[in-house]
């Protein structure tokens, strides 16, 4: 679980650096905000599963679904807050970064298979 979070965080930083080179500082900030909107909900999800495992000594399916719902709700809230508090956000940089960071686990899966 920690490997996925590390991978997503590193990927978010790399995408932000590329966004700065392509679109300037506002694009880099948008990419970092997109990365935070992906990584923070995953941290909450994994922390909830970890705590549930420590409390119940196993992961109950209901816990998984509740944590997944919370992850989606937190992600939506963070996206709304990002657009609310940072008015100069570059939409295209945010959306592209968000999608790339969300799908970065595919690269981790490919790396694990080889």
C-alpha positions as CSV (number, residue, x, y, z in Angstrom):
1,X,0.0,0.0,0.0
2,X,2.8,2.4,0.9
3,X,4.4,1.7,-2.5
4,X,1.4,2.9,-4.3
5,X,1.3,6.2,-2.3
6,X,5.0,6.7,-2.9
7,X,4.7,6.0,-6.6
8,X,1.7,8.4,-6.9
9,X,3.6,11.1,-5.0
10,X,6.7,10.8,-7.1
11,X,4.6,10.8,-10.3
12,X,2.8,13.9,-9.1
13,X,6.1,15.7,-8.6
14,X,7.4,14.6,-12.0
15,X,4.2,15.7,-13.7
16,X,4.3,19.1,-11.9
17,X,7.9,19.7,-13.1
18,X,6.9,18.9,-16.6
19,X,3.8,21.2,-16.3
20,X,6.1,24.0,-15.1
21,X,8.3,23.5,-18.1
22,X,5.4,23.4,-20.6
23,X,2.9,25.9,-19.1
24,X,4.7,27.9,-16.5
25,X,4.3,28.2,-12.7
26,X,0.4,28.3,-12.7
27,X,0.3,25.0,-14.6
28,X,2.8,23.5,-12.1
29,X,0.6,24.6,-9.2
30,X,-2.4,23.1,-10.9
31,X,-0.5,19.8,-11.3
32,X,0.5,19.8,-7.7
33,X,-3.0,20.5,-6.6
34,X,-4.2,17.6,-8.8
35,X,-1.6,15.4,-7.2
36,X,-2.8,16.3,-3.7
37,X,-6.4,15.6,-4.8
38,X,-5.3,12.1,-5.7
39,X,-2.8,11.3,-3.0
40,X,-4.6,12.6,0.1
41,X,-7.8,10.5,-0.4
42,X,-5.6,7.4,-1.0
43,X,-3.8,8.1,2.3
44,X,-7.1,8.3,4.1
45,X,-8.3,5.1,2.4
46,X,-5.2,3.1,3.3
47,X,-5.1,4.5,6.8
48,X,-8.8,3.5,7.3
49,X,-8.1,0.0,6.1
50,X,-5.0,-0.3,8.2
51,X,-6.9,0.8,11.3
52,X,-9.8,-1.5,10.5
53,X,-7.4,-4.4,10.2
54,X,-5.8,-3.6,13.6
55,X,-9.2,-3.2,15.3
56,X,-11.0,-6.2,13.8
57,X,-8.0,-8.3,12.9
58,X,-9.3,-8.6,9.4
59,X,-10.7,-6.4,6.7
60,X,-14.4,-6.5,6.6
61,X,-16.0,-5.9,3.1
62,X,-18.2,-3.2,4.5
63,X,-15.1,-1.3,5.7
64,X,-13.7,-1.4,2.2
65,X,-16.8,0.1,0.7
66,X,-17.1,2.8,3.4
67,X,-13.5,3.8,2.9
68,X,-13.9,3.8,-0.8
69,X,-17.0,6.1,-0.5
70,X,-15.0,8.4,1.8
71,X,-12.1,8.4,-0.6
72,X,-14.3,9.5,-3.4
73,X,-16.1,12.1,-1.2
74,X,-12.7,13.5,0.0
75,X,-11.4,13.7,-3.6
76,X,-14.5,15.6,-4.8
77,X,-14.2,18.0,-1.9
78,X,-10.5,18.6,-2.5
79,X,-11.1,19.3,-6.2
80,X,-13.9,21.8,-5.3
81,X,-11.6,23.4,-2.7
82,X,-8.7,23.6,-5.2
83,X,-10.9,25.5,-7.7
84,X,-12.5,27.6,-5.0
85,X,-9.3,28.9,-3.4
86,X,-7.0,29.0,-6.4
87,X,-8.8,31.1,-8.9
88,X,-5.9,31.2,-11.4
89,X,-5.9,27.4,-11.9
90,X,-5.1,26.1,-15.3
91,X,-7.9,23.7,-16.1
92,X,-6.2,21.6,-18.7
93,X,-3.0,21.1,-16.6
94,X,-5.2,20.1,-13.6
95,X,-7.4,17.6,-15.5
96,X,-4.5,16.0,-17.4
97,X,-2.4,15.8,-14.2
98,X,-5.3,14.4,-12.3
99,X,-6.0,11.6,-14.8
100,X,-2.3,10.7,-15.2
101,X,-1.8,10.5,-11.4
102,X,-4.9,8.5,-10.9
103,X,-3.7,6.0,-13.5
104,X,-0.1,5.9,-12.4
105,X,-0.7,2.6,-10.5
106,X,-0.8,0.9,-13.9
107,X,2.9,1.7,-14.4
108,X,3.6,0.2,-10.9
109,X,1.7,-2.9,-11.9
110,X,3.7,-3.2,-15.1
111,X,6.9,-2.8,-13.1
112,X,5.9,-5.5,-10.6
113,X,5.2,-8.0,-13.4
114,X,8.6,-7.6,-15.0
